[in-house]
Amino acid sequence: MFRSRVVPLALVAASCVCHIGQVVHGEESSRGRYNVLFVIADDLNTALSTYGHPMVKSPNVDRVQRWGMRFDRAYCQFPLCNPSRASFLTGLRPDHTRVYDNAVHFRKNVPDCVTMPEFFRKQNYFVARVGKLFHYGVPGQIGTSGLDDPQSWDLVINPRGRDKDEEDKIFSLEPGKFGGTLSWLAADGTDEEQTDGIGATEAIRLLEENKDKRFFLAVGFYRPHTPYVAPKKYFSLYPPELVPLPTIPENYFSTIPALAITLKPEEKAMDEKTKRQAIQAYYAAITFMDAQLGRVLDALERLHLRERTIIVMTSDHGYHMHEHGLWQKRTLFEESARVPLLIAVPGMKTAGQSTQAIVEMIDIYPTLVDLCGFEVPKNLDGMSLVPILNNPAHPGKSHALTQVSRGGGKTRLVMGYSVRTDRWRYTEWDGGKQGRELYDHQDDPQEMKNLAGDERYENVMKELSALMPKPAE
């Protein structure tokens, strides 16, 4: 019943040239000095203990932070799976990939781009993925390659577990519908029977088999993406009556543009008990995913690979758990745009520290290239984060840009853009024609008071608007 699909491509190997020490840009003789373990969870927000969440248990994400640096203000470029993944894996902004939905393969628009894993493959690394890196639908396409990019990998493994085979047991707000619908299951059985458990097992096997090679191993966990499926023991950690339930002021939706609201009818109809159960399930799925991460990290240590391997832990975008009265993603609020990002480099002098520098997901590609001692491709839209890894007080970028689309198909595509600076978040829908939002993070970190209608802030909005690209036509 429980299996993983393995797809061999061309196996490439090379001896590992390693250098352990300060995080600096590599010289010619140091090219390829590190392996890379790139770990991404699907739909994971910053509800993690290392980010200060009072309830969620995530000891293994915490472990990556102790080994490396936590980025407290990292932002995705598009809070939807396919556009986000196409962006950070190519190092290009969504307006350059022109991927705005979950259906378009990025190579249709940028056929000649070299993806992040493909770059390392061209440097004679062994490059493999386990699970979801490029987009495919969860749970419908679990066990397949979906919208994968074959030329990026030497080997791919598509795990499929008990969660996929027992979908008939999953509770859904819309019975029988999964993926974009809130749904969950406190599952029977063991961690190892679940898709992410199988993925962790396969990742460990690849580490064991390739420990003497230069490798770039990407591990894509499916959780906590809905349906929130995890063994029962994880649900027991979060009694629903103890789960915090965000609230919004009366008539709150009238204070923000209509395009900012993504609430679905079935979500609007939820009672308080069901809302708490949904949040409980999401938290359970996070801790389950974290346990699988822990298995992979244990193997990295057991095989004495940590001193030769960069570790990146992140997500494709943030996620709402009833903040602003909303659920899931595809908004331009902080909860949806902000991502967890942790980077650990062997021997780094700033291990265990955090940074307030503003960074973007498109910065991951040039950072890994830089850390491994290669010349960063000039066409990438991001910047190397090595200066911040050396000095967490480094200011980083002046702002991060996140965008999201509305409409499409038979209706006109409308774009929303949001600029996040040290103090402000400013958002324009359809170039401002369908609404604007301004939030002062100094006084309103939850972004609940829209200041866009206050004439006292017109100059602030004018300055921030100048940072916006023109809306896509």
C-alpha positions in Angstrom: 0.0 0.0 0.0 2.7 2.4 1.0 5.3 3.2 -1.7 7.5 5.8 -3.2 8.0 6.3 -6.9 11.7 6.6 -7.9 12.6 8.2 -11.3 16.3 7.9 -12.2 17.7 10.4 -14.6 21.5 10.8 -15.2 23.6 10.0 -12.2 26.4 12.6 -11.7 29.0 12.4 -9.0 32.1 14.2 -8.1 34.5 14.2 -5.1 33.7 16.7 -2.4 36.0 19.6 -1.9 35.1 21.1 1.5 36.2 24.1 3.5 34.9 24.7 7.0 35.1 28.2 8.4 33.8 31.7 8.2 31.0 32.5 5.8 32.7 34.3 3.0 32.5 34.4 -0.8 34.5 31.5 -2.2 37.6 31.7 -4.2 38.4 29.6 -7.3 40.0 26.8 -5.4 37.1 26.5 -3.0 34.4 26.0 -5.6 32.0 23.3 -4.5 33.2 23.4 -0.9 29.8 22.6 0.6 27.0 20.2 0.0 23.4 21.6 0.2 20.4 20.2 2.0 17.4 22.3 0.9 14.3 21.6 2.9 10.9 23.1 2.2 7.6 22.6 3.9 4.4 23.3 2.0 2.1 26.1 3.3 4.1 26.6 6.5 3.8 30.0 8.2 5.9 31.2 11.2 3.8 29.3 13.8 7.1 27.8 15.1 8.6 27.9 18.5 11.9 29.5 17.2 9.7 32.4 15.9 8.1 32.8 19.3 4.9 30.9 18.9 3.7 30.1 22.4 2.1 26.7 21.6 3.5 25.0 18.5 6.3 22.5 19.1 9.0 22.5 16.4 12.2 21.3 18.0 13.9 20.4 14.8 13.3 23.7 13.0 14.7 25.2 16.3 17.8 22.9 15.8 18.5 24.4 12.4 18.3 27.9 14.0 20.8 26.9 16.7 23.2 25.7 13.9 22.5 28.8 11.7 20.6 32.0 11.4 16.9 32.8 11.6 15.6 35.4 9.2 12.7 37.2 11.0 11.6 39.2 8.0 11.8 37.0 4.9 9.1 37.4 2.3 7.8 35.3 -0.7 7.2 36.9 -4.0 3.8 35.3 -4.7 1.7 33.6 -1.9 0.6 30.7 -4.1 2.5 27.4 -4.6 3.4 27.3 -8.3 4.2 31.0 -8.8 6.3 31.1 -5.6 8.2 27.9 -6.4 8.8 29.0 -10.0 10.1 32.3 -8.7 12.6 31.2 -6.0 13.8 28.1 -7.9 14.6 30.2 -10.9 15.7 33.3 -8.9 13.3 35.4 -11.0 10.4 37.6 -9.9 6.9 36.4 -10.9 6.6 39.2 -13.5 9.7 37.7 -15.2 8.5 34.1 -15.1 5.0 35.3 -15.8 3.7 32.4 -13.7 0.6 33.6 -11.8 -1.4 30.4 -11.2 -1.0 26.8 -10.5 -1.4 25.6 -14.1 1.5 27.2 -16.1 4.9 25.5 -16.3 7.6 28.2 -16.0 9.6 26.9 -19.0 6.7 27.9 -21.3 7.7 31.5 -20.5 11.4 31.3 -19.7 12.6 28.1 -21.5 16.3 28.7 -21.2 16.6 29.7 -17.6 18.9 27.7 -15.3 17.1 26.7 -12.1 18.8 26.6 -8.8 19.2 22.8 -8.7 20.1 22.8 -12.4 23.0 25.2 -11.6 24.5 22.8 -9.1 24.0 19.9 -11.5 26.0 21.8 -14.1 28.8 22.1 -11.4 28.9 18.3 -11.3 27.0 17.9 -8.0 24.7 14.9 -7.6 21.3 16.7 -7.5 18.2 14.9 -6.3 14.8 15.8 -5.0 12.4 13.9 -2.7 8.8 15.1 -2.7 7.5 18.5 -3.7 9.9 21.2 -5.0 8.3 22.4 -8.2 4.5 22.5 -8.1 2.0 19.8 -8.1 -1.4 19.5 -6.6 -1.7 18.2 -3.0 -3.2 15.8 -2.4 -4.4 15.0 -5.9 -0.9 14.6 -7.5 0.9 13.0 -4.6 3.0 10.1 -6.0 3.5 11.9 -9.4 6.0 14.5 -10.7 3.3 17.1 -11.4 4.8 20.2 -12.9 8.3 19.1 -12.2 11.4 20.2 -14.2 13.2 17.0 -15.3 16.4 18.8 -16.4 16.9 20.1 -12.9 17.6 16.7 -11.3 19.7 13.6 -11.6 17.2 11.6 -9.5 13.6 12.3 -8.3 11.6 10.4 -5.7 7.8 10.9 -5.5 6.7 9.4 -2.1 3.1 8.2 -1.6 1.8 7.1 1.7 -1.1 6.2 3.8 -2.5 9.7 3.8 -3.1 9.4 0.1 -4.6 6.0 0.2 -7.0 6.8 3.0 -8.5 10.0 1.7 -12.0 8.6 2.3 -11.4 9.0 6.0 -10.5 12.7 5.8 -13.0 15.3 7.1 -13.5 18.2 4.7 -15.6 21.3 4.9 -16.8 20.2 1.5 -17.1 16.4 1.6 -14.9 14.8 -0.9 -13.0 17.9 -1.8 -9.4 18.4 -0.9 -6.4 20.6 -1.7 -7.9 24.1 -1.5 -10.5 23.1 1.1 -9.9 23.0 4.8 -9.7 19.3 5.7 -8.0 17.1 8.3 -7.5 13.7 9.7 -6.0 12.4 13.0 -4.5 9.3 11.4 -3.9 5.8 12.6 -0.5 4.2 12.1 3.0 5.4 12.3 5.0 8.4 11.0 6.8 6.2 8.6 3.6 5.2 6.8 2.7 8.8 5.9 3.9 10.4 2.7 6.3 12.7 4.5 7.5 9.8 6.6 8.4 7.9 3.5 10.0 11.0 2.1 12.2 11.3 5.1 13.2 7.7 4.8 14.2 8.1 1.2 16.1 11.3 2.0 18.1 9.5 4.6 18.8 6.7 2.1 20.1 9.2 -0.4 22.4 10.8 2.2 23.8 7.4 3.1 24.4 6.5 -0.6 25.9 9.8 -1.6 27.8 10.9 1.6 31.1 10.8 -0.3 29.9 12.9 -3.2 29.2 16.6 -3.7 25.4 16.7 -3.5 22.4 19.1 -3.6 19.6 17.2 -2.0 16.1 18.9 -2.0 13.5 17.6 0.4 10.0 18.8 -0.1 7.5 18.0 2.7 3.8 18.0 1.9 2.7 19.1 5.3 1.2 21.2 6.8 -0.6 21.7 3.4 -4.3 20.8 3.7 -5.5 18.2 4.2 -3.8 18.4 7.6 -3.1 14.7 8.1 -0.8 13.5 10.9 -0.8 10.6 13.3 -3.1 11.0 16.3 -0.3 11.6 18.8 0.4 15.0 17.2 -3.3 16.1 17.5 -3.2 15.2 21.2 -0.5 17.9 21.7 -3.0 20.7 20.9 -6.4 20.3 22.7 -8.8 22.4 20.7 -10.1 24.3 23.8 -6.6 25.6 24.4 -6.0 26.7 20.8 -6.0 30.5 20.4 -8.7 31.8 18.0 -7.9 35.2 16.3 -10.8 37.7 16.1 -11.5 40.7 14.0 -13.3 44.0 14.9 -16.9 44.4 13.9 -17.3 45.5 10.3 -13.6 44.9 9.7 -14.1 43.8 6.1 -15.6 47.2 5.2 -12.2 48.9 6.0 -10.2 47.0 3.4 -10.5 46.6 -0.4 -12.8 43.8 -1.6 -9.9 42.1 -3.5 -8.1 41.7 -0.2 -10.8 39.3 1.1 -10.4 35.7 0.2 -13.0 34.1 2.5 -14.8 31.2 1.0 -18.5 30.4 1.8 -17.7 27.2 3.6 -15.1 29.0 5.7 -17.5 31.8 6.5 -20.0 29.2 7.8 -17.6 27.6 10.3 -18.6 27.7 13.9 -16.0 28.3 16.7 -15.6 24.6 17.5 -14.7 23.8 13.9 -12.3 26.7 13.6 -10.4 25.5 16.6 -10.3 22.0 15.2 -8.9 23.3 12.0 -6.1 25.2 13.8 -5.4 22.2 16.0 -5.0 20.0 12.9 -2.7 22.6 11.2 -0.5 22.7 14.3 -0.4 18.9 14.5 0.7 18.7 10.8 3.5 21.2 11.6 4.8 19.2 14.4 4.6 16.0 12.4 6.5 17.6 9.6 9.1 18.8 12.1 9.6 15.3 13.4 10.4 14.1 9.8 12.8 17.0 9.4 14.4 15.7 12.7 15.0 12.3 11.2 16.8 13.8 8.3 18.9 16.0 10.5 19.8 13.1 12.7 21.1 11.2 9.7 23.1 14.3 8.6 24.8 14.2 12.0 25.2 10.4 12.1 27.0 10.5 8.7 29.3 13.4 9.8 27.9 15.5 7.0 26.8 18.6 9.0 30.3 20.0 8.9 30.3 19.9 5.1 26.6 20.8 4.3 24.6 24.0 4.1 21.1 23.6 5.4 18.2 25.7 4.3 14.8 25.4 5.9 11.9 27.4 4.5 8.3 27.3 3.0 6.8 28.5 -0.3 4.7 31.2 1.4 2.9 32.0 4.6 -0.6 31.0 5.7 -3.6 32.3 7.5 -5.2 30.6 10.4 -8.1 33.0 10.8 -6.0 36.1 11.2 -8.0 38.9 9.5 -10.9 36.5 9.5 -9.2 34.6 6.6 -7.8 31.1 6.0 -5.0 29.7 3.9 -3.0 31.9 1.4 -3.2 34.2 -1.6 -3.4 37.5 0.4 -1.0 40.3 0.7 -1.1 40.5 4.5 2.0 39.8 6.6 0.8 36.3 7.6 0.6 35.2 3.9 3.6 37.0 2.5 6.1 36.2 5.3 7.9 32.9 5.4 10.1 31.1 7.8 13.7 31.0 6.6 16.7 29.5 8.3 20.2 29.0 6.9 23.0 27.1 8.6 26.5 27.1 7.2 29.3 24.9 8.6 31.5 26.9 10.9 29.5 30.1 10.8 30.4 32.5 13.5 26.9 33.8 13.8 25.3 30.4 14.6 22.2 30.7 16.8 21.6 34.4 15.9 18.7 36.0 14.1 18.3 39.0 11.9 15.8 41.7 11.3 17.1 42.4 7.8 14.4 42.4 5.0 15.1 39.6 2.6 13.2 37.8 -0.2 12.9 34.2 -1.3 14.6 35.1 -4.6 17.7 35.7 -2.5 18.1 32.0 -1.7 19.5 30.9 -5.1 22.3 33.5 -5.3 23.1 32.9 -1.6 23.7 29.2 -2.1 25.7 29.8 -5.2 27.9 32.4 -3.4 28.4 30.2 -0.3 29.5 27.3 -2.4 32.2 29.4 -4.1 30.7 29.9 -7.5 30.1 33.1 -9.5 26.5 34.3 -9.0 24.6 34.4 -12.4 24.0 38.0 -13.4 20.4 37.5 -14.6 19.1 36.6 -11.1 16.7 39.1 -9.5 17.8 38.3 -5.9 21.0 39.1 -4.0 23.4 37.0 -1.9 22.6 37.0 1.8 26.2 36.2 2.7 26.8 39.7 4.2 23.9 39.2 6.5 25.0 35.7 7.5 28.4 37.3 8.4 26.7 40.2 10.2 23.1 39.9 11.4 23.0 43.7 11.9 23.4 44.2 8.2 20.3 46.2 7.0 19.5 43.9 4.1 17.1 45.3 1.5 15.1 48.6 1.7 12.0 46.7 0.9 10.4 43.3 -0.2 7.9 43.0 -3.0 5.0 40.5 -2.9 2.3 40.2 -5.5 -0.8 38.2 -6.1 -3.4 38.0 -8.9 -7.1 38.1 -9.0 -9.3 37.0 -12.0 -7.8 35.5 -15.1 -9.4 33.0 -17.5 -12.4 34.7 -19.0 -12.0 37.8 -16.8 -9.3 40.4 -16.8 -6.2 39.5 -14.7 -5.9 42.1 -11.9 -2.6 42.3 -9.9 -2.1 43.4 -6.3 1.4 44.5 -5.3 2.6 45.0 -1.7 5.7 46.7 -0.5 7.1 45.8 2.9 9.7 48.2 4.4 11.1 48.4 7.9 8.0 50.3 9.1 5.3 50.0 6.5 3.3 47.7 4.4 1.7 49.4 1.4 -0.6 47.5 -1.0 -2.2 48.6 -4.3 -4.9 46.6 -6.1 -5.0 47.2 -9.8 -2.6 50.0 -9.6 -4.7 51.5 -6.8 -7.9 51.7 -8.9 -9.5 48.9 -6.9 -8.1 49.9 -3.5 -5.1 50.7 -1.4 -3.9 49.6 2.0 -1.3 51.1 4.4 -0.2 49.6 7.7 2.2 51.0 10.2 4.1 48.1 11.8 5.4 50.4 14.5 2.0 50.7 16.0 0.0 48.0 14.2 2.0 44.8 13.6 -1.1 42.8 13.0 -2.1 45.1 10.1 -5.6 45.7 11.4 -5.9 49.4 10.8 -5.9 50.5 7.2 -4.4 54.0 7.0 -4.8 54.4 3.2 -7.8 56.7 3.6 -6.0 59.1 6.0 -4.7 62.2 4.1 -1.9 62.6 6.7 -0.2 59.6 5.1 -0.4 60.7 1.4 3.3 61.5 1.2 4.2 58.1 2.7 2.0 56.3 0.2 3.4 58.3 -2.7 7.0 57.3 -1.7 6.0 53.7 -1.4 4.0 53.7 -4.6 7.1 54.7 -6.5 8.6 51.3 -5.5 5.7 49.5 -7.3 6.0 47.9 -10.8 3.3 48.7 -13.2 0.3 46.2 -13.0 0.4 43.4 -15.5 -1.9 44.0 -18.4 
